């Protein structure tokens, strides 16, 4: 799924906003854990993100456990998650060894099978 008109130079927040819009296909303004999990499986995140797992990332996006995340919370949460991965950290304390290196190498490919680069 390519985000039409997406630029490789688009700021990370704008890329996360576009990604949210793809996940929120019904346009409700929020996404559920189920929608996020489905997108995580079908949008082929890079190895570093995939290694964290959908549940660990969702926990960061929805720390109070409400079951849904607004666009603003998704954008800020995913930006934080990606920054942590890029800096060699992660969202899960039990992340596999080598995850940081894999994340650093593949973050520029974050996006969809259509090759949308949402981080550059």
C-alpha positions in Angstrom: 0.0 0.0 0.0 1.7 3.2 -1.1 0.7 6.5 0.3 0.1 8.6 -2.8 2.0 11.8 -2.9 4.2 10.8 0.0 7.6 12.4 -0.2 10.8 10.8 1.0 11.5 14.2 2.7 8.3 14.3 4.6 8.8 14.9 8.4 8.4 11.8 10.6 5.2 13.3 12.2 3.6 13.8 8.8 4.6 10.2 7.8 3.0 8.9 11.0 -0.1 10.9 10.3 -0.4 9.4 6.9 0.2 5.9 8.3 -2.5 6.5 10.9 -4.9 7.5 8.1 -4.2 4.2 6.3 -4.8 2.2 9.5 -8.0 4.2 10.3 -9.6 3.2 7.0 -13.1 4.0 8.3 -12.1 7.5 9.3 -13.2 7.4 12.9 -10.3 9.4 14.2 -9.0 6.6 16.4 -7.7 3.1 15.9 -8.1 -0.1 17.9 -5.5 -2.6 19.0 -7.0 -5.0 16.4 -6.6 -2.5 13.6 -3.1 -1.8 14.7 -2.2 -5.5 14.9 -3.6 -6.1 11.4 -1.6 -3.2 10.0 1.5 -4.4 11.8 1.1 -7.8 10.0 0.2 -6.5 6.5 2.3 -3.4 6.2 5.7 -5.2 6.7 7.5 -3.0 9.2 11.3 -3.2 9.3 13.1 -5.8 11.3 13.8 -3.5 14.3 10.1 -2.5 14.6 8.9 -6.0 14.0 11.3 -7.4 16.7 9.6 -5.2 19.2 6.2 -6.8 18.4 2.8 -5.3 17.9 1.7 -5.8 21.5 4.8 -4.0 23.0 4.4 -1.1 20.7 0.6 -0.9 21.3 1.4 -0.8 25.0 3.4 2.4 24.4 0.7 3.9 22.3 -2.1 3.1 24.7 -0.4 3.0 28.2 -3.7 3.4 30.0 -5.3 0.4 28.2 -8.3 2.2 26.8 -8.3 0.0 23.7 -8.1 2.8 21.2 -5.6 5.5 20.2 -6.3 8.9 18.7 -4.4 10.2 15.8 -2.4 12.7 17.9 -1.5 10.0 20.4 -0.5 7.6 17.6 1.7 10.2 15.9 3.5 11.3 19.1 3.7 7.7 20.4 5.1 6.2 17.2 7.6 9.1 16.8 8.8 8.3 20.3 9.0 4.5 19.6 10.9 5.0 16.4 13.3 7.5 18.0 14.0 5.0 20.8 14.6 2.2 18.3 16.9 4.4 16.2 18.9 5.3 19.3 19.4 1.7 20.1 16.7 1.2 22.7 13.3 -0.2 22.2 9.9 -0.5 23.8 10.3 -4.0 25.2 12.8 -4.8 27.9 13.2 -8.3 26.5 14.0 -7.2 22.9 16.3 -9.7 21.2 20.1 -8.9 21.1 21.0 -7.2 17.9 17.6 -5.5 17.5 19.1 -2.0 17.7 21.5 -2.7 14.8 18.7 -4.2 12.7 16.5 -1.2 13.5 19.1 1.3 12.5 19.6 -0.5 9.2 16.0 -0.8 8.3 14.2 2.2 9.7 14.6 4.0 6.4 12.4 1.3 4.9 9.6 1.7 7.4 6.4 1.8 5.5 4.4 -0.4 3.3 5.2 -3.0 0.7 4.9 -0.2 -1.8 8.1 1.2 -0.5 6.8 4.3 1.3 9.6 5.6 3.4 7.9 7.2 6.4 11.0 8.1 8.4 13.3 9.8 6.0 
